[in-house]
């Protein structure tokens, strides 16, 4: 091989190695570094979605499953009920508070173990206490999901360990968590940083890292990746964010929540103390709006014809629209 050819090959190889070094040392943009497979942000009171990405994709959700487990327990059990730990709840794989068969705990204690320490053994103990079997409890979970509009969610167990068909979507999980965060007892539990009775510290680092954070649940399996559902409240607006299979779940959640708080404000659109075309309403209405959206709000009133005369009688309907989308409606009455 001639010297000119060798020289050309050498120069080409050197250029390739230099380019490889540059690419290797180049920093990954923040948005790419914190990318999630699926994610969304919802405002709790209105259920308005402020951000969505692949939010309808069915994915495993690991221990964020336990949000639904806690909902069912709070709906169906008293916190002070005694639970004798069955043998079937002892030694469950994964995260655990190391329950022992025959020991006695209250429902409240097990809920703290479930939500702060992500105890899979707590999940099984609570499911058996509530429904008699894991299978029966999973059916109840699915019934509740359907009632909440979580149409693409299916539960097989109460803890989120990998199981065929056990899945949700970011959107469904956000609606489930928004419902849960309207329960004061649930919010008290998931916002607790440290449960002194059993020396349990909450695994959710967002409670320390993010201003206004008030819950809710972490999750991880090799199958699901890192998952995180977070609630935070600032200036009268409560949000829930969901990230599924998010390698840097805390960083991405912080980005999503900061963006939502920066770009939306809870805005009072209607005050029930003010008459509507001479008629009375019974509820005020607030809604999360971006800066340029208030001008896109319209109010429509449909009155009965003829109007009734008796005070308090139904007299029509008021509808509030954002552009062409209905966001609120309520009945109107004679003043």
Secondary structure, 3 states (H helix, E strand, C coil): CCHHHHHHHHHHHHHHHHHHHHHHHCCCCHHHHCCEEEEEEEECCCCCEEEEECCCCCECCHHHHHHHHHHHHHHHCCCCCEEECCHHHCCCCCCCCCCCCCCEEEHHHHHHHHHHCCCHHHHHHHHHHHHCCHHHHHHHHHHHHHHCCCCCCECCCCCCCCCCCCEECHHHHHHHHHHHCCCHHHHHHHCCCEEHHHCEECCCCHHHHCCCEEEEEEEEECCCEEEEEEEEEECCEEEEEEEEEECCHHHHHHHHHHHHHHHCEEEEEECCCCCECCEECCCCEEEEECCCCHHHEEEEEEECCCCCCCCCCEEEEEEEEECCEEEEEEEEEEC
